[in-house]
Amino acid sequence: MIGERYGNYQALSLLGEGGMGAVYLAEHPGIGRRVAIKVLKAELDHDPQLLIRFLNEARAANAIRHPNIIEVLDSGTTERGASYLVMELLEGESLSARIKRLSRLDERSAIEIAMQTASGLGAAHAKGIIHRDLKPDNLFVIPEESDAARERVKILDFGIAKLHAMAGDSLKTRTGTLMGTPVYMSPEQCLGTKEVDHRSDIYSLGIIIYEMLTGRPPFISEGFGELLSMHLHENPGALRELVPQVSAGVEFAVMRMLAKKPDERYQSMADVRSALAAAAGLPHPLVPEHKLGSTDQFGVRATLAAHATETRPKTLSPTTLTPAGLEAGVIPDVTLKARRMPWTAVGLASGLIVVALLAAVFLRKGPLAGPVPPTTITRPAPAPETQTLVLSPKVPVAVRVRLESTPPGARVVRVADSAMLGTTPETIELRPSSEPLPLRFEKEGFVAAMREASLTADSTLSVILEATPGKTAPPAKKHTPQKTHSGTETNEPAKL
């Protein structure tokens, strides 16, 4: 196959082989762009069902279009009749290779990978697409293009995905046919029934998180039938018995994902992301995945920090978006009530005075010199004070946040859009808001720390950074350029 043309691309070398075909490194001779070409085995080209499975990957990726889903650029057939897909070239490592290399992942890294995976799968589910073969081999971790210190997860191989609502789809899963990898299959997949929906992917993702945290999946057996029986009837071992460092919240979330009955699991990937974020102390996703326009590292919409996009606040008006995210031209009811309350108080006070005077006129027995009960007139006196307080609320136009770290010199990055706000120690001014602002403190040689800054009043946010395990923190004044994820000598194209 080396040297053969696939559309506008020419195969350069073999990257890897699988059950359905081979993957080649290819290049566009004219512009030099490199891609991965996935070619279906010749003996499978004549099987209509397998051919549909092969093309499902292109159809699913094109329908989803999500940053955590591998991009399929083109598909076609060569002159000799070989079916192929043109995909983006990924340089990094599969999650299975990472688990094998590190034995197990720390909780924070595992949850970040899981949240990105859930974001991509949530977008697929919103399109009626279920992966059904989720496993570490099908998750690829690459450096973020805009920031090599961060990583992005890419979900691969939608080859056996079940597409529910796509026009012209003729793939029908036969009852009794097992599809997927047994170690990561849900109980309903093990039964071979057709009632397999998006919650099956939630179970499979739970298996993957369990394996990332412990270094092994919850169910292991040499026999295929025994393994299926474990998925159906046995409970996984407690995470914290195997790894005491795992937090109770993360253990609870994973165990719920591994519930035998789909109704007892989380009911969407949005629920999974929220639960994992809360358990691990990461920024919470605000909206379901299918409503997102653009996503950051965790799949959180870029407008998460709209309340802090400028260091100098603008004067709010009825047509300006407020920090709480109000639509243009909408003023909250509490504001209208606050504006009406003073006049209500004045009217009430005036009415009481009139009633008191009339009572004095009708009830007096002599000249209007008789004493007036002090409680009749003097009680409404506090009304003007209430009026002043309501009409003139003291709202700060900006809050000052002091950012400190031990050791100093940490970069402070806004989580929502990765904008750098300064280097500790630093004092910044932001627009007031009732919502906290998620921040990330980064320093070479130390584990990044996530914190939330309060924007209701002036405050100080201090962080103690922990040295990276197994490494000695570099001197404060020395700065070493950061290497790419896979290193300069061992950087290899993806083996899909």
N, C-alpha and C positions, 0 to 999 in steps of 0.2 A: 504493500500500500504506500510505501514511502515514495514521494514524488508524484503521486496521483493527484488530480485536481478534483476538488469538491466545490462546485460553483466557482467563486472567485478566489478560493483559497487552495494552497498547495500543501500537502502533508509533508512534515519535516522529520518527525520521529514518533515512536510509539510511547504513549504515556502510561497506559495500563489496559488491562483486559478484564471483562466481567462475563456473567452468564449469558447476556444478550448481545454483547458486541465488544468493540475495542474503542479506545479513545486516543486520538492523535493530536500532537502539537502541529498546528498549521499556520501559514502566514499568507497575507495578501501580498503578491509580488509587487504591486504598484505602490501601495502606501505603507507597507511594512507592518500592518497591524497583525498581531498574533491572536489566535483563537484556539479553542479546543473543538475538535471534530469527533462526534460520537457516531460510529458506524455500526449498523445492525449486522449481525452474522448472516452470511449468505444463505445458510440452510434455514434461517427463520424468516426470510423475506417472503416466502410463499404461504406463511401461516397468517390468515387475516386477523385473528385475535391478537397474536403477538405483535403484528405490525401496528395495530391500533394502540396497544400498550406503549409501543415505542414512540409513536407520534403524540401520545397523551402528554408527554413531558413538554413538548413545544406548545401544545394547546393550553395546558395549564399555566405555564409560565407567562405566556402572552396574555391570558385572561386576568392573571393576578397583578402583575407589574408592581412588585414590592421590592424594596431594597434588600430584604432578607431572603429573597428567592433568586436563584441563579437565572441569569438572562439568556434566553435562547434567541439568537439573532436570525437564524434562517434554517430551512430544511429543504431537502430535495432528494433526487435519485441520480446516481452516476450513470454513465453510458452502459456500464455492465450490469446495471439494475440494483446497485447497492443503495439502500436507504440511509440517510445521514442527517444529523443535526449539527448546526454551527452554534456553539455556546461561548460565552465569555470565558476567558482564561483566568483561572483562580490560582494565586500563588500564596500558599500558606500550608496548613495541615488539617487533616480530618480530625474530628473530635475523638474518634476511636484511637488515632495515633497519639493524640495528646494524652488521653487517659493512660495509654500503655506507657508513654514516656514518663509521666509524672506519678503513676500509680493511682492517685486520686487528686481532685481539684479542691481548693479551699472553697468555703461556702459562698463567698462573695463572687468569685469567678464563675462558679457553677450556676448561681442564680442569674447573673448577667447574661450568660449564654442561653439559659432557659427562657428568659424574658424576651430576648430577641427572637428566639425560635417560636415562641408563642405569638409574637407580633406577626411574623410571616404566615404562620398557620391560621391565625385569626383572619387575615386578609383572604387566604384561600377559602376558608369556610364561608366567608361572606359571599363568595362567588359560587358556592355550591360544590366546592372541590375538597375532597378528603384525601389526605396523603396515603394512609393505610400501610406504609412501609417505613415508618419513622424509626431511625436507629443512628448510632454515632457515626457509622460509615457514610450516612447521607447528610451529615452536618459538617460543613467546612468552615474553618476559622481563618480569616485573612486580616491583614493590617488595614485599618481605615485609611482611605486615600488622603483625606485632609489632615489626618493626625496619626502618625505611625505608632504613637503610644496607646492608641485605642484600637479595638478590634471589631470586626463585623462578622456575623454568622450568615452563611449562605445555605439554604436548604436545597438539596439536590434530589434528583430522581423521583419525579412524579409519574413514573412509568406505569404503576398499577393504581394510580389515583382513580377514584370513582367520580366522574363529572355528572352532576345531577341535572343541571339546567342549561346545557350548551346545545345549541341547535345542531342537528345532524348527528348527534352522538348515538352510535349504535352498539356501544359496548354494554353488554349485560352480564353481570356477575351471576354465575350459576349457583344456586343453593347447594351447599355441601362442598364447595371449592374453597380451600384455604389459600389465602393470598397474603403474603407478608413474611417477615422473619420471625420464627416461633418465639425467640427470647423476648421480643418486644411486642408481641401481639396481645390485643385486648381479649378478655374472656369471650366477648361476643364474636370476635374473629375466630377464636379457637373452636367455637361451636359450629362455625361454617354457615351461620344464618345470614339472611339478607338484611336483617335489622342492624346494620353497622352505619353509624352516623359520625358526626364530627367529634363526639365524645370518646370515640376509639383513639383518636390522636392524642387526646388529653391523657389517657391511660399510658400510651406509649411514651409520651414526654415525661410522665412520672417515673417510668422505668429508667429513662436516660438520666434524669436528675439523681435518682438513687445510685446509679452506677458512677456518675461523676463524683458524688460525695464519698462513696465507700470503695470505689475501685472495682466493683463487681455488681452485676445485675441481681435483683432479689431472688430470682428463680434460676437454678442451674441444674441440668440433668443431661445425662448421655442419651436417654431415651426420648424420642419425640412425643410419644403418648404420655409419658410421665410428666414432661414439661407442660403439655397442654392441661393436664390435670392440676398441676400446681397453679396455673393461672386461674383455673375455674374454682378451686376449692381451698387453697392454702393462703394464709396471710403472710405478707413479707415480714422479715425480721425487723425489729425496731431499729431505726437509723442510729439513735443515740447510744444503743448498746454496742454498735460496731464502731461508731465515731462519736465519742462524747462531746467533741467540740461543736457539733451541729446544734443550732438553736432549736428550742422547743417549737417555735412558730414555723420554722422551715420543715421540721419533721411532721407537724400536723398537716401542713399544706400538701406535702408529697404523699402522705398516707391517704388523704382524701382523694387525690388524683388517682390512686391505685385501688379505689373501691371497686368491688366486683360488679356491682350494678351501676349502669350509666347514670341513673337518676340520683345516686348518692355521691357522684363526683361534682366538681365544678361544672357549670353548664355552658361555659364559653371560655375561649382563650383570654378574653378580657378579664373575666373573673380570676383566671389563673394568674395573670400578670399582676393584678391588684393584690391578690393574696401573697404572692411571692415578694412583691415590693414591700408590703407591710411587714412581713416576717423578717426580711433581711435589712430593713431600714433604708431601702432605696427609694428614689422619687416615684410617686404613684402615677400610673397612667390615668389621664383624666377622662378619656372617651374611648369607646370601642374602636378596634382596629379599622373596621370598614368605613369609619367616618373620618379617618385621618387623611390629610392631604400630603404631608411630608412628615418624616420621622427622624428622630435622633438615635443615639446608640441604643436606647431602650425602647424605641418605637413610640416615644412620647412626642406629641405634636409640637412643632417648633414654636407655636404661639403660647406654650406653657408659661413663659416668663414675659408676657406682653406688658405686665405691670412694671417691668424693670428694663425695658429696651433702651431707655435714655437715662443718663445720669442727671440731666436737668429737667425737672417736670414741667409740663405745659399747664396753663390755666384751663381748668375743666369748664365746659359749656354744655348746654343741652344737646349739642350735636357731636360731642366728643366722647369716644369710648372711655369709660371710667375704669379704674383699676379692677373693679369687680367684674368687668367684661360685659357691661350693659350695651344693648343695641343703641344705635344712633337715634337721638330724639326721645329716648325713654327715660323718664325720671322716676326713681323708686317711690312707692307709696309712702314710705316713712318720711321722705323729704316733703311731700305735699302735706302730710299731716303736721309736720313740724312747722310749716309755714302758716297753717290754719290755726294752730293751737293758741298763739298769742291773741288773735282777735276773738277767739272763743272765750278766753280768760277775761279780756276787757269787757266783752258783752255781759258775761256773768257778773262781773264786779259792778258794772253800771246798773244792771237789773236789781241787784241786792240793795244798792244805794237808793234807787227810786222807790222800791218797796218799803224801805226803812222810813223815808221821808213821808210817804203816804200814810203809813201807820202812825207816825207822830202827829200828823194833821188831824186824822180822824179820832184819835184816842186822847188828845190833850184836853184838859179841863180848864185851862187858862191860857195866858200868853205863851208864845213859843219860847219860853225860857226854861221850861222843864228839862231836867237832865235826860239825855238820850242814852239808852243802854250802850255801853262801849262795845259790846260784842256785835251790835247791829251794823256798825259802820266800819269798824277797824279790822274785821277779819279778812275782807277782800284785799287788804293792803299788800300782801305778798305777790299779788298778780303781776305788777310791773316787773318784779325781779325775775319771775318765771319767763315773762315776755323777753326780757333782755338776754337771758341765758339761751333761749331757743333760737332767737333771731341771729345771735352772734356766736355760733360755735367756733371754737378755736381749733382749726384743723391744720396741722403742719403741712407746708408745701413740699417738704423734703425731709427724709430721715437720714441720719449719718450712721453708718455701720463701720465699726472698727474691726479689721480683720487681722488676727494674730495667729502665729503657729510656733510650735516648738519642735524642731529648730526653725528659725526664721528662714525667709527666702523661698517660700512655697508659692507656686503659681495658684491663683484663685480663678477658677473657670466656672462660668454660668452653665449649668447642666443642659438647659433647654437648647442652646444654640452654640455651645462650646466657645463662647466669647470670653476672652481673658479680661478680667476686671482689675487685676493688679498683682503685686507681689508682696507677701507679708513682710513686715507690718505695713498696713495700708488702711486708709480711711476713705470710704466712698459714699457718695450721696445718691439716693434712689427715691423713686416716687413711693409715697406711703401706700400700703395695701394691707388688707386683713389676711391675705394669703402669704405664707412664708416663701422665701426664694431659695430653691435648691442650688447648692454650690459644691464644687469639688476642689479639694486642696491637693496639689501635686508637687512632688519634689523627688528628684532623682535619688534612688537608693532607699526610698521609703514607700510604704503602701499608701495609695491614694485614699483620702478620707472624704466622705460625703456628709455634709451638714446643711441645715436649713437656717437661713438668716431671717429673723423677725423684722418686718417692715412697718410695724405699728408705732414704733418710737425709736429714738436713738439707742443703739445697743452696741455691745462688743461680742464678737464671736471668736473664741479661742479654740485651737485644735492642737492636740498632741499627736504627732505623726509617729508611726511605728516603723522601725527599719525593716526592709524586705527580708524575709526569712532566708538564712544562708548567705546573706550578703552583708558586707560592712559598709555603712553609709559613707559616701565620699566627703572630703573636706568641704566646708561651706563655700569657699571662694573658688573652688575648682569646678568647672563645668565640662562634662564629657558628652559629646554628641551621642544621641540615642540611636542605637542600631535598629534596623528594621526587624520585624517580627521573626523572620526565618533566618536572619544572619546573612553575612555577605558571602560566606563560603558554602553554606548548605542550602541556599535559596533555590528551590526546585519548583517547576510548574506543578499545578494540581494533578494528582492522580485520581481521576474521578471513577 
